Amino acid sequence: MGVTVLLVDDHAVVREGLASLLAIAGEFGRIEQAGDGIQAVSLAKELQPGLIVIDLLMPAMSGPEAIKLLREACPTAKITVLTSSEDDALAFSALKAGANSFLLKSMSGGEVLSSLKKIADGEEIIHPTVSKGILKMSLRNANQNAPFDNLTPRELDVLTELARGASNARIALALNITERTVKSHIGNVLSKLNLSDRTEAVAFAWRNGLMKE
C-alpha cells in the first residue's frame, strides 16, 4: 500500500480535486483531508501520514505555524507546501518551520502529481520561482564571505544547479552524471559546509555569493 496522505487546505474544492487526482493515480494509500491547521495537527497525530500537502493561506492558524506543529507531530513526514502565494518571506518561514518541498498551484495537475510522487519517494522539490525568490531575499542579508574553498569543482557545479532550483534528475541531466552521483555530491556539500539539508544549502549558496544573477 502507498503512503498515507493528509491534504490541508481551507478550500474544499482544492482538497477534493487533489484527492481525486491522487486516488486516480493509484500509487498512494489512505487520503485524508483537513480544512485548517488545527484540524490538520489533530489528524496528523492520529494518522501519522507519510506525506502532508498544505496550503499557506488558511484561517485559524498560519501555514508556517501549522507546519511547525505538524513537524513536531510527524517528525518523518514529507511536508509539502502547495499554495498560490509567492510571498518570499512566507515561503522562507514555511521552509524554516519544517517544510521539505514547495509547489505552486499555478502548476498543472500533471506537474503536481508527478512532483508529489517524487516527493513521496524521498526527493525534495522547491519550485524554481519560489527558490529564486527566497534566495534573493537571503542574498539581501548576505555577508561577503564565500567559504567554498573545500568544495571540489564538481561539488560547486552541483551546488550551483541546486541553488537554481533544479531537482536531482535535472542536475544529473545538466552535468551528465547519474542521480546517485548527484546525491553523493550533495551529501559531501552538506557535510563540508556543515549544513543539515538541501534547503539550507540553497540559501547558503545565495547568501554567500555563489550565485550572481
C-alpha positions as CSV (number, residue, x, y, z in Angstrom):
1,M,0.0,0.0,0.0
2,G,1.2,3.5,-0.8
3,V,1.9,6.3,1.6
4,T,-0.8,7.9,3.7
5,V,-1.5,11.4,2.6
6,L,-3.0,14.3,4.5
7,L,-4.3,17.3,2.4
8,V,-4.6,20.6,4.3
9,D,-6.5,23.5,2.6
10,D,-9.4,25.7,3.6
11,H,-10.9,25.4,0.1
12,A,-12.8,22.1,-0.2
13,V,-12.8,22.2,-4.0
14,V,-9.0,22.2,-3.9
15,R,-8.7,19.4,-1.4
16,E,-11.3,17.2,-3.2
17,G,-9.7,17.8,-6.6
18,L,-6.3,16.9,-5.4
19,A,-7.7,13.9,-3.5
20,S,-9.3,12.7,-6.7
21,L,-6.1,13.2,-8.6
22,L,-4.1,11.1,-6.1
23,A,-6.7,8.4,-5.9
24,I,-6.8,8.0,-9.7
25,A,-3.0,7.7,-9.8
26,G,-3.4,4.6,-7.6
27,E,0.1,5.0,-6.1
28,F,-0.9,6.5,-2.8
29,G,-2.6,4.9,0.2
30,R,-5.2,6.4,2.6
31,I,-6.0,10.0,1.7
32,E,-7.5,12.3,4.4
33,Q,-8.4,16.0,4.4
34,A,-8.3,18.9,6.8
35,G,-9.7,22.4,6.4
36,D,-7.3,24.2,8.7
37,G,-4.1,23.8,10.7
38,I,-5.8,22.9,13.9
39,Q,-7.7,20.0,12.4
40,A,-4.6,19.0,10.4
41,V,-2.4,18.7,13.6
42,S,-5.1,16.6,15.3
43,L,-5.4,14.3,12.3
44,A,-1.7,14.0,11.9
45,K,-1.2,12.9,15.4
46,E,-3.7,10.1,14.8
47,L,-2.8,9.0,11.3
48,Q,1.0,9.7,11.2
49,P,0.8,10.4,7.5
50,G,3.9,9.9,5.4
51,L,3.1,12.9,3.1
52,I,1.4,16.1,4.1
53,V,0.3,18.6,1.5
54,I,-0.5,22.0,3.0
55,D,-1.6,25.5,1.8
56,L,0.0,28.6,3.5
57,L,-3.0,30.9,3.4
58,M,-5.6,29.5,5.9
59,P,-7.8,30.7,8.7
60,A,-7.2,29.9,12.4
61,M,-3.5,29.2,12.1
62,S,-0.9,30.4,9.7
63,G,0.8,27.9,7.3
64,P,4.3,28.2,8.9
65,E,2.8,27.8,12.4
66,A,0.8,24.7,11.3
67,I,3.9,23.3,9.6
68,K,5.9,23.6,12.8
69,L,3.3,21.7,14.8
70,L,2.9,19.1,12.1
71,R,6.7,18.6,12.0
72,E,6.7,18.1,15.8
73,A,3.7,15.7,15.5
74,C,5.2,13.7,12.5
75,P,9.0,14.0,12.5
76,T,9.5,11.8,9.5
77,A,6.6,13.1,7.3
78,K,7.4,14.7,4.0
79,I,5.7,18.1,4.3
80,T,4.9,19.8,1.0
81,V,3.6,23.3,0.6
82,L,1.1,23.7,-2.3
83,T,0.0,27.3,-2.4
84,S,-0.9,30.2,-4.6
85,S,1.2,32.6,-2.6
86,E,4.6,33.6,-4.0
87,D,5.5,35.7,-0.9
88,D,9.2,35.2,-0.4
89,A,9.2,35.8,3.4
90,L,6.2,33.5,3.9
91,A,7.9,30.8,1.8
92,F,11.1,31.1,3.7
93,S,9.2,30.9,7.0
94,A,7.5,27.7,5.8
95,L,10.7,26.0,4.9
96,K,12.3,27.1,8.2
97,A,9.3,25.7,10.1
98,G,10.0,22.3,8.6
99,A,8.5,22.0,5.1
100,N,10.6,19.8,2.8
101,S,9.2,20.9,-0.6
102,F,7.3,23.8,-2.1
103,L,4.9,23.7,-5.1
104,L,2.7,26.3,-6.6
105,K,-1.0,26.0,-7.5
106,S,-0.2,27.5,-10.9
107,M,1.4,24.2,-11.8
108,S,-0.7,21.8,-13.9
109,G,-2.3,18.8,-12.3
110,G,0.1,16.5,-14.0
111,E,3.1,18.5,-12.7
112,V,1.7,18.5,-9.2
113,L,1.1,14.7,-9.3
114,S,4.5,14.0,-10.8
115,S,6.2,16.1,-8.1
116,L,4.2,14.5,-5.3
117,K,5.2,11.0,-6.5
118,K,8.8,12.0,-6.4
119,I,8.5,13.7,-3.0
120,A,6.8,10.5,-1.6
121,D,9.8,8.6,-2.9
122,G,12.2,10.8,-0.9
123,E,13.0,13.7,-3.3
124,E,12.8,17.3,-2.1
125,I,11.4,19.8,-4.7
126,I,11.3,23.5,-4.5
127,H,9.6,25.3,-7.4
128,P,12.2,27.4,-9.2
129,T,10.2,30.6,-8.9
130,V,10.0,30.2,-5.1
131,S,13.6,29.1,-4.8
132,K,14.9,32.1,-6.6
133,G,12.7,34.5,-4.6
134,I,13.6,33.3,-1.2
135,L,17.3,33.0,-2.1
136,K,17.4,36.6,-3.4
137,M,15.8,37.6,-0.1
138,S,18.6,35.8,1.7
139,L,21.2,37.5,-0.5
140,R,20.0,40.9,0.6
141,N,21.1,40.0,4.1
142,A,24.3,38.3,2.9
143,N,27.7,38.7,4.3
144,Q,30.7,38.9,1.9
145,N,32.3,35.6,2.8
146,A,32.2,32.7,0.3
147,P,33.6,29.7,2.1
148,F,33.5,27.3,-0.8
149,D,37.2,26.5,-0.9
150,N,36.8,23.0,0.5
151,L,34.4,22.0,-2.3
152,T,35.6,20.3,-5.5
153,P,34.7,21.9,-8.9
154,R,32.1,19.2,-9.4
155,E,30.6,19.8,-6.0
156,L,30.4,23.5,-6.8
157,D,28.6,22.6,-10.1
158,V,26.1,20.6,-8.2
159,L,25.5,23.3,-5.6
160,T,25.1,25.9,-8.3
161,E,22.4,23.8,-10.1
162,L,20.7,23.1,-6.7
163,A,20.6,26.8,-6.0
164,R,18.8,27.4,-9.3
165,G,16.0,25.2,-8.1
166,A,16.9,22.0,-10.0
167,S,15.8,18.6,-8.9
168,N,18.3,15.7,-8.6
169,A,17.1,14.5,-12.0
170,R,17.7,17.9,-13.7
171,I,21.1,18.2,-12.0
172,A,22.1,14.8,-13.3
173,L,21.0,15.7,-16.8
174,A,22.7,19.1,-16.8
175,L,26.0,17.7,-15.6
176,N,25.8,14.4,-17.4
177,I,26.1,12.3,-14.3
178,T,23.8,9.8,-12.5
179,E,21.3,10.8,-9.9
180,R,23.1,8.5,-7.5
181,T,26.3,10.6,-8.1
182,V,24.3,13.8,-7.6
183,K,23.0,12.5,-4.2
184,S,26.6,11.7,-3.2
185,H,27.8,15.2,-4.2
186,I,25.0,16.8,-2.3
187,G,25.9,14.7,0.8
188,N,29.5,15.9,0.5
189,V,28.5,19.5,0.2
190,L,26.2,19.3,3.2
191,S,29.0,17.7,5.2
192,K,31.7,20.1,4.2
193,L,29.6,23.2,4.7
194,N,28.1,21.9,8.0
195,L,24.5,22.2,6.7
196,S,21.6,19.9,7.6
197,D,19.6,19.7,4.3
198,R,19.4,20.9,0.7
199,T,17.2,23.9,1.6
200,E,20.0,25.3,3.8
201,A,22.5,24.6,1.0
202,V,20.4,26.6,-1.4
203,A,20.2,29.5,1.0
204,F,23.9,29.3,1.8
205,A,24.9,29.4,-1.9
206,W,22.9,32.6,-2.5
207,R,23.7,34.2,0.9
208,N,27.5,33.7,0.3
209,G,27.7,35.0,-3.2
210,L,27.9,31.8,-5.3
211,M,25.0,32.9,-7.4
212,K,25.4,36.2,-9.3
213,E,22.0,36.5,-11.0
